[in-house]
Amino acid sequence: MRLWCGLFRSFGARLFNSLTRGLRPGLYLAPLRGSALTTVAKYRASLLLMQGREDSRAIVTNSNHSTPWTHSIFYIVLIAFLLRLAVITIGHTYRITPRRDHFQYGWEMGRIARSIVLGQGFSSPTDLPTGPSAWAPPVYPYILAGVFKLFGIYSNLSAWIILAFNSIFSALTCLTLYRIAEKIYGVAVARATAWTWALFPYAIYYPVRVVWEMSLSAFLLSLALLLTLRMADAPPRVHAPGLRSDFYGACWRSPTPQCCPSCHFACSICYGVRLVPFASLSDRSYAFWSQAWLSLHG
């Protein structure tokens, strides 16, 4: 009789434990008494501990393998950069025509860079020695002048280096576009956007063929848009100085915002009205009118 009672108690405890799996041992071992309670409690606690360890390991394993490296944005950036380098090297796009004394080698910026290297200063953007000039912003001509100084004026190696420099920022634009699309539309659209920019022929053509500042300007402007979107989720004082620096860095890099008052004025409106939504009215008014004045008189 005692044997049958023990078996019945053991079967009932196992049935009760299976029905209440996942709860703490003290919540479902109450029907047991004495040494049986202690033994089953220790056994159940050890099982739960082992199960918890296995679950934690499974979570870590799943987190490590849920997003493989080939699905990350950095893989897309790497593919975009290597693809552009391959086009430069295999397609011989660094062999720029020497017609008009290598004028297509950077056009006016190439001429200014040559003048800097020859000790003539920031001057002569055309075929004739015209003296000091404000034809283009200074950043890219000085970068090009540094390449000329190290690798030769209008040499094939200098062309390869500067085109690879353009390709770096063209590939990094995949990252900014990915973050923008991810924030607005989701991961799927973000991946499609990044791959489109990485493989689109026209997005490949200009950085690997044209010695100009377009790739760096596109990266800086897309970075400005990304900072604009992030300002909606963070205090404006954190991102506003960085956004102003990025935008004016793009102006110093590219003649496009400077030569297009409507573009500069539109950015001013965005900064004064949209980019500082949590600032005071006086701060927004000051930002709007100061930027508008700079766009019209700067």
C-alpha positions in Angstrom: 0.0 0.0 0.0 2.8 2.4 0.8 4.5 1.5 -2.5 1.4 2.4 -4.4 1.0 5.7 -2.5 4.7 6.6 -3.2 4.3 5.9 -6.9 1.0 7.8 -7.0 2.7 10.8 -5.2 5.7 10.7 -7.5 3.5 10.6 -10.6 1.3 13.4 -9.4 4.3 15.6 -8.6 5.8 15.0 -12.1 2.4 15.7 -13.7 2.0 18.9 -11.7 5.6 20.0 -12.5 5.1 19.5 -16.2 2.0 21.5 -16.1 3.6 24.4 -14.2 6.9 24.3 -16.1 8.8 27.6 -16.1 7.5 28.8 -12.6 9.6 28.9 -9.5 10.0 25.6 -7.7 8.3 27.0 -4.5 5.1 27.7 -6.4 4.3 24.1 -7.5 6.1 21.8 -5.0 3.7 22.6 -2.2 1.9 19.2 -2.2 5.1 17.4 -1.3 6.3 17.1 2.2 9.6 16.3 4.0 12.6 14.8 2.3 10.6 14.3 -0.9 10.0 18.0 -1.1 13.7 18.8 -0.6 14.9 16.2 -3.1 12.4 17.2 -5.9 13.1 20.9 -5.2 16.8 20.4 -5.6 16.3 18.3 -8.7 13.9 20.8 -10.2 16.1 23.8 -9.4 19.1 22.2 -11.0 17.0 21.5 -14.1 15.8 25.1 -14.3 19.4 26.3 -13.8 20.7 24.1 -16.6 17.8 25.2 -18.8 18.5 28.9 -18.0 22.1 28.4 -19.0 21.1 26.7 -22.2 18.6 29.5 -23.0 21.2 32.2 -22.4 23.7 30.4 -24.6 21.0 30.0 -27.3 20.2 33.7 -27.1 23.9 34.7 -27.4 24.3 32.3 -30.3 21.2 33.6 -32.0 22.3 37.2 -31.5 25.7 36.4 -33.0 24.3 34.6 -36.0 21.1 36.5 -36.5 22.8 39.3 -38.6 25.8 37.8 -40.4 28.5 40.2 -41.5 27.6 39.9 -45.2 24.2 41.4 -44.4 25.7 44.4 -42.6 26.0 47.9 -44.1 29.8 47.8 -43.8 29.8 44.9 -46.2 27.9 47.0 -48.7 30.3 49.9 -48.2 33.3 47.6 -48.8 31.8 46.1 -51.9 31.0 49.6 -53.2 34.6 50.8 -52.6 36.2 47.7 -54.1 34.0 47.9 -57.1 35.0 51.5 -57.8 38.7 50.7 -57.3 38.3 47.8 -59.8 36.7 50.2 -62.4 39.5 52.7 -61.9 42.3 50.0 -62.3 40.8 47.7 -64.9 39.1 50.5 -66.9 42.2 52.7 -66.8 40.1 55.7 -66.0 43.2 57.2 -64.3 44.6 57.8 -67.8 43.1 61.3 -68.3 43.5 62.8 -71.7 46.4 65.4 -72.0 44.4 67.7 -74.4 44.5 71.4 -73.6 47.4 70.8 -71.2 45.5 68.3 -69.1 42.6 70.6 -68.6 40.2 67.7 -68.0 42.4 66.7 -65.1 40.3 68.6 -62.5 39.4 71.5 -64.8 39.6 74.8 -62.8 40.4 73.0 -59.6 43.2 71.1 -61.3 44.6 74.4 -62.6 44.4 76.0 -59.1 46.1 72.9 -57.6 48.9 73.1 -60.1 49.4 76.8 -59.2 49.6 76.0 -55.5 52.2 73.3 -56.1 54.3 75.6 -58.4 54.3 78.3 -55.7 52.0 80.7 -57.4 49.3 80.5 -54.7 45.6 80.1 -55.1 45.4 81.4 -58.6 45.0 80.9 -62.4 41.9 78.6 -62.7 41.9 78.8 -66.5 44.5 78.3 -69.2 46.0 81.8 -68.7 47.9 83.1 -65.7 45.2 85.3 -64.3 46.5 85.8 -60.8 44.8 85.2 -57.4 41.3 83.8 -57.8 38.2 82.9 -55.8 36.9 80.6 -58.5 36.3 77.6 -56.2 36.3 76.8 -52.5 39.7 76.0 -51.1 39.4 72.5 -49.7 39.4 70.3 -52.7 42.0 72.2 -54.7 44.4 71.9 -51.7 43.7 68.2 -51.4 44.4 67.9 -55.1 47.5 70.0 -54.6 48.7 67.7 -51.9 48.3 64.7 -54.2 50.2 66.6 -56.9 53.0 67.4 -54.5 53.4 63.8 -53.4 52.8 61.9 -56.7 53.5 64.4 -59.4 51.5 67.1 -61.3 49.0 65.6 -63.8 50.5 62.1 -63.4 48.7 58.8 -63.7 49.5 57.9 -60.2 48.1 61.2 -58.9 44.9 60.5 -60.9 44.6 57.0 -59.4 45.0 58.4 -55.9 42.5 61.2 -56.2 39.9 59.0 -57.9 40.4 56.5 -55.1 39.8 59.4 -52.7 36.6 60.2 -54.4 35.6 56.5 -54.3 36.0 56.4 -50.5 33.4 59.1 -50.0 31.1 57.7 -52.7 31.2 54.3 -50.9 30.6 56.0 -47.5 27.5 57.6 -48.9 26.0 54.1 -48.8 26.2 54.3 -45.0 24.5 57.6 -44.7 21.7 56.7 -47.2 21.3 53.4 -45.3 20.8 55.2 -42.0 18.4 57.7 -43.5 16.2 55.0 -45.1 16.4 52.8 -42.0 15.1 55.6 -39.9 12.2 56.5 -42.3 11.2 53.3 -44.0 12.9 50.3 -42.3 15.8 47.9 -42.8 14.5 46.3 -46.1 14.3 49.7 -47.8 17.6 50.7 -46.3 19.4 47.7 -47.7 17.8 48.2 -51.1 18.9 51.9 -51.0 22.5 51.1 -50.1 22.8 48.4 -52.7 21.3 50.7 -55.3 23.9 53.4 -54.6 26.7 50.9 -54.5 25.8 49.3 -57.9 24.1 52.2 -59.8 26.2 53.0 -62.9 26.0 56.7 -62.6 26.9 56.6 -58.9 30.0 54.7 -60.0 30.9 56.8 -63.1 31.5 60.2 -61.6 33.8 59.2 -58.7 36.0 57.0 -60.9 36.1 59.2 -63.9 35.8 62.9 -63.0 38.3 64.7 -60.8 35.9 66.9 -59.0 34.4 67.3 -55.5 30.9 65.7 -56.2 31.5 62.6 -54.2 32.6 64.4 -51.0 29.8 66.9 -51.3 27.2 64.2 -51.7 28.4 62.5 -48.6 28.4 65.7 -46.6 24.9 66.7 -47.7 23.5 63.2 -47.0 25.2 63.4 -43.6 23.5 66.7 -42.9 20.2 65.1 -43.8 20.9 62.2 -41.4 21.7 64.7 -38.6 18.5 66.5 -39.4 16.4 63.4 -38.9 18.2 62.5 -35.7 17.5 65.9 -34.2 13.8 64.9 -33.9 14.8 62.3 -31.3 17.4 64.2 -29.4 17.9 67.6 -27.8 18.6 70.1 -30.5 21.6 71.6 -28.7 23.4 68.3 -29.2 23.2 68.1 -33.0 22.7 71.7 -34.2 26.4 72.8 -33.9 27.5 69.6 -35.8 24.9 70.2 -38.4 26.0 73.8 -39.0 29.6 72.7 -39.2 28.7 69.9 -41.7 26.7 72.3 -43.9 29.3 75.0 -43.9 31.9 72.4 -44.5 30.0 71.3 -47.6 29.9 75.0 -48.7 33.7 75.3 -48.3 34.1 72.0 -50.2 31.6 72.6 -53.0 30.7 75.6 -55.1 27.2 74.3 -55.6 25.6 75.7 -52.4 27.5 79.0 -52.9 26.6 79.4 -56.5 22.9 78.5 -55.9 21.3 81.0 -53.5 18.0 79.1 -53.6 19.7 76.0 -52.3 21.4 77.9 -49.5 18.2 79.8 -48.7 16.2 76.6 -48.5 18.8 75.1 -46.1 18.5 78.2 -44.1 14.7 77.9 -43.8 15.1 74.2 -42.8 17.6 75.1 -40.1 15.6 78.0 -38.7 12.2 76.4 -38.8 12.6 72.6 -38.9 16.0 71.7 -37.4 15.4 73.4 -34.1 11.8 72.4 -33.2 12.5 72.4 -29.5 14.4 75.6 -29.2 12.9 78.9 -28.1 11.3 81.2 -30.6 14.1 83.7 -30.3 16.7 81.1 -31.1 14.7 79.9 -34.2 14.2 83.5 -35.4 17.9 84.3 -35.0 18.9 81.1 -36.8 16.5 81.8 -39.6 17.4 85.4 -40.3 21.1 85.0 -39.8 21.2 82.1 -42.2 19.0 84.0 -44.7 21.3 87.0 -44.5 24.4 84.8 -45.1 22.7 83.1 -48.1 22.0 86.5 -49.7 25.2 88.4 -48.8 27.7 85.7 -48.0 
